[in-house]
Amino acid sequence: MKNIYMDNAATSFPKPEAVYLAVDNFNRQLGANPGRGSSQQSLKSGSILVEAREALARLFNIEDSFRIAFTTNITEAINMGLKGIIRPGDHVITTSMEHNAVARPLYKMQQQGVEWTAVKCSSNGELQPEDIEKAIQANTRLICMLHASNLTGQIMPIEAVGRLAHAHKILFMVDSAQTAGVLNIDAADNIDILTFTGHKSLFGPQGTGGIYLKPGLDIETIKEGGTGSMSEHLEHPLLMPDHLESGTPNTPGIAGLLAGVDFIMKTGIANIRKHEEELTASLIQGLSEISGVKLYGSCDPHKQMAAVAFNIKGMDCGDLSLMLDCEFGIANRSGLHCAPLAHETIGTLESGTCRLSPGYFNTEQDIVEVIRAVHEIACRV
């Protein structure tokens, strides 16, 4: 039985071969702690961080790469952005499609005096920018939203919302977990804070991510410690990226992330997007023709990423997921996808959904086999 990986919205697999080689090379040939000491190995390790920052800056159209700080994942980056800026009495606006990486910190902050409005999206998960504007209050400090849903793949209008935020002199923060590496992201286009993860469409290893702050924007730290710089002072450094980078970084992972970004730049974002869009179109078309299958979201490959949520009438999504995995070798994900607000929005909070998310290394033949498997399972109901 051939194994088909269809869970790229959770983490991309496989990675480009260069990513595996970069991680292995660091672990075998360098291994030193960057910025800690002046040995040749330590300096070479430090250069990996510099090169990775510069590669990400080119990808996101960031002028000063030192405004990028590495984190262990996008959840940490989002927490840094929210908790580094928002104070009791401030108001934050999000959409109703947010991942728990945004919703859970805000829920906790709400208990501490922060006001939070989750603007309702349509039952397809689409957002009207004017609804964001209607939610603005005198104390609105930040608009924070995902670039695309991890549940339905719905692409959000971050350009329009960014313009709106800046017109009202409100900070704008973007969660690019599902889009970085597949859609063009211009951090200079009204984005004050950009958060990203390395292990999805940037093709890096798990345990990598980061946050970008626009020039002139300073935020409070949520952790302090060793940075290898200004060690004579007990006060944590204020300069970026050291201000947001405490402790030993995941240098092997960042070496892999650098290789992943290099692969994207060589392959071309437009080519990656085109391939994933074609796979998504085929998947939606095939699933829509199966009796008993219900699809969620816009079902328009031009308006969504490569994430397709569906159910089979009369079948638990967990049972469906298990059959796809154990009987047909198709890796997928079922349940609430760490996004209960999104499920509530599209009407699946009680049932959950099964999600298939093809990636750049999937083929049209993979889609054919997945559709055949879903059809066979649907016929049993």
SVG drawing of the C-alpha trace seen along z (x, -y; Angstrom):
<svg xmlns="http://www.w3.org/2000/svg" viewBox="-26 -57 64 59">
<polyline fill="none" stroke="black" stroke-width="0.4" points="0.0,0.0 1.3,-3.4 1.4,-6.0 0.0,-9.4 0.7,-12.4 -2.2,-14.8 -1.6,-16.8 0.6,-19.6 -1.6,-22.2 -0.3,-20.7 3.3,-20.3 4.8,-19.9 6.2,-16.5 8.4,-15.5 10.9,-18.4 13.3,-19.3 16.4,-17.1 18.5,-20.2 16.7,-20.7 17.7,-17.3 21.3,-17.8 21.5,-21.3 20.3,-20.0 22.6,-17.0 25.6,-19.0 25.1,-21.4 24.8,-18.6 27.8,-16.7 30.2,-19.5 29.5,-22.6 27.3,-22.0 28.5,-25.1 26.4,-27.7 26.0,-30.9 27.0,-34.2 28.6,-32.4 32.3,-32.8 34.6,-33.5 35.6,-30.1 35.4,-29.4 32.6,-27.0 30.6,-29.5 31.1,-32.2 30.0,-29.9 26.9,-28.9 26.1,-32.6 26.4,-33.2 23.6,-30.6 21.3,-32.8 22.3,-35.9 21.9,-34.2 18.5,-32.8 17.3,-36.2 18.4,-37.8 16.7,-35.0 13.4,-35.6 13.8,-39.4 14.0,-38.9 11.0,-36.6 8.8,-39.0 10.2,-42.3 11.7,-43.3 14.4,-46.0 16.2,-45.4 16.6,-41.7 17.6,-42.4 14.0,-43.2 13.3,-39.5 13.6,-37.4 13.6,-33.6 11.1,-31.7 10.4,-28.1 7.1,-28.3 4.5,-30.8 2.5,-30.3 5.4,-31.7 5.7,-34.6 2.0,-35.4 2.2,-35.4 5.1,-37.7 3.2,-40.1 0.0,-40.1 1.5,-40.2 4.3,-42.5 1.8,-45.2 -1.6,-44.8 -2.4,-46.0 -5.5,-45.9 -8.0,-48.4 -6.8,-48.0 -9.1,-46.6 -8.1,-43.9 -10.0,-42.9 -9.6,-39.5 -11.8,-37.4 -14.0,-34.5 -11.8,-32.1 -8.7,-32.4 -6.6,-29.5 -6.2,-28.8 -2.7,-30.3 -4.5,-33.7 -7.7,-32.8 -6.3,-31.2 -3.8,-34.0 -6.6,-36.6 -9.1,-34.6 -6.6,-34.7 -5.8,-38.4 -9.6,-39.0 -9.7,-37.7 -7.0,-40.3 -8.9,-43.3 -8.3,-43.3 -11.2,-43.8 -11.5,-41.4 -13.9,-41.4 -13.9,-38.4 -15.6,-39.8 -18.0,-37.2 -17.2,-35.8 -19.7,-34.2 -20.6,-30.5 -18.0,-29.9 -15.4,-31.6 -15.1,-34.7 -14.5,-38.1 -15.8,-41.5 -13.2,-44.2 -15.9,-46.7 -17.1,-44.5 -13.6,-45.0 -14.0,-48.7 -17.4,-48.6 -15.8,-46.9 -13.2,-49.7 -13.4,-51.5 -11.6,-54.4 -9.4,-52.1 -8.6,-49.7 -4.9,-49.1 -4.4,-46.1 -6.0,-44.2 -4.7,-40.7 -5.8,-38.2 -4.7,-35.0 -3.8,-35.3 -5.6,-32.0 -7.7,-29.5 -6.1,-26.2 -9.6,-24.7 -11.0,-25.7 -8.0,-27.3 -10.0,-30.6 -7.6,-33.4 -8.3,-36.6 -8.1,-40.2 -5.0,-41.3 -4.1,-44.0 -7.5,-45.7 -7.5,-45.3 -4.0,-46.6 -4.9,-49.8 -7.9,-50.1 -5.9,-49.6 -3.4,-52.2 -6.0,-54.7 -7.3,-54.5 -3.7,-54.5 -4.1,-51.0 -1.4,-48.4 -1.8,-45.4 -0.5,-41.9 -0.6,-38.9 -0.5,-35.2 1.0,-33.7 1.1,-30.1 -0.8,-28.8 0.5,-31.1 4.2,-31.9 6.1,-30.2 3.0,-29.9 1.5,-33.4 3.4,-36.6 3.6,-38.5 4.8,-42.1 5.6,-43.1 6.1,-46.7 2.4,-46.8 0.8,-48.1 2.0,-45.1 3.4,-46.1 4.0,-42.6 4.4,-39.5 4.5,-36.1 5.5,-33.0 6.2,-29.3 9.1,-27.4 7.7,-23.9 4.8,-24.3 5.2,-25.8 8.6,-27.3 9.7,-23.6 11.8,-24.0 11.9,-21.6 9.5,-21.7 10.6,-24.0 11.3,-27.0 9.4,-30.2 9.8,-33.9 8.4,-37.4 9.0,-40.6 8.5,-44.1 8.4,-47.1 11.2,-49.7 10.4,-51.9 8.0,-49.5 9.2,-48.2 7.4,-45.6 7.9,-44.2 9.6,-40.9 7.8,-37.9 11.2,-36.2 14.7,-37.4 18.1,-35.7 21.4,-35.1 21.8,-36.5 25.6,-36.5 25.5,-40.3 25.9,-43.0 26.5,-40.3 27.9,-42.8 24.4,-44.3 21.6,-42.7 19.2,-44.6 18.1,-42.6 19.2,-44.1 16.9,-46.5 18.3,-46.0 16.7,-43.6 16.9,-40.7 18.5,-40.1 15.6,-41.8 13.3,-38.9 15.8,-36.1 16.8,-34.7 18.7,-31.4 20.3,-29.1 18.4,-29.1 17.4,-26.0 20.4,-26.5 20.1,-23.1 16.4,-23.9 17.2,-27.3 19.9,-25.8 17.1,-23.7 14.8,-26.6 17.4,-28.6 17.6,-25.6 13.8,-25.6 13.5,-29.3 16.3,-28.9 14.3,-26.1 11.2,-28.3 13.2,-31.2 14.7,-28.8 11.4,-27.1 9.3,-30.3 6.3,-31.1 4.1,-31.4 5.0,-27.9 4.4,-26.5 1.0,-28.2 0.0,-27.1 0.7,-23.4 -1.1,-23.5 -4.0,-25.3 -4.3,-22.7 -4.3,-19.9 -6.9,-21.6 -9.1,-22.2 -8.9,-18.5 -9.6,-17.4 -12.6,-19.7 -14.0,-18.6 -13.6,-14.9 -15.0,-15.1 -18.0,-17.1 -19.1,-14.3 -19.2,-11.7 -22.7,-11.1 -22.9,-11.9 -19.9,-14.1 -20.3,-17.7 -17.6,-20.2 -17.0,-23.3 -15.6,-26.7 -15.7,-28.6 -14.7,-25.5 -12.9,-27.9 -9.2,-27.0 -8.5,-30.6 -9.8,-31.8 -8.3,-29.2 -5.1,-27.4 -4.6,-23.7 -6.8,-22.7 -10.1,-21.0 -12.5,-20.3 -15.3,-17.7 -17.6,-15.1 -19.5,-12.1 -23.1,-12.1 -23.8,-9.6 -20.2,-9.0 -18.1,-10.3 -15.1,-12.4 -12.8,-10.5 -13.9,-7.2 -13.5,-8.5 -10.0,-9.8 -9.0,-6.4 -10.2,-4.5 -8.3,-6.8 -5.1,-6.3 -5.2,-2.7 -7.0,-1.1 -5.7,-3.4 -2.4,-4.9 -3.7,-8.5 -2.4,-10.8 -5.0,-13.4 -6.5,-15.2 -9.9,-15.2 -11.5,-16.9 -11.5,-20.6 -8.0,-21.4 -7.1,-23.7 -9.7,-26.1 -13.0,-25.9 -14.0,-29.5 -13.6,-28.6 -15.7,-25.4 -18.4,-27.4 -18.4,-29.9 -18.9,-27.2 -21.3,-25.2 -19.2,-22.1 -18.3,-22.7 -20.3,-19.7 -19.2,-17.3 -15.7,-18.5 -14.5,-17.7 -12.0,-15.6 -9.3,-17.7 -7.1,-16.9 -4.3,-19.2 -2.0,-18.4 1.3,-20.1 4.0,-20.9 5.3,-17.3 1.9,-15.7 0.9,-14.6 -2.3,-14.5 -2.2,-10.7 -2.2,-11.1 -5.5,-13.1 -7.0,-10.4 -6.2,-7.8 -7.5,-9.9 -10.8,-10.5 -11.1,-6.8 -10.6,-6.0 -13.2,-8.5 -15.7,-7.2 -15.2,-3.6 -15.7,-4.7 -18.8,-6.7 -20.4,-3.7 -20.3,-1.8 -22.5,-4.2"/>
</svg>
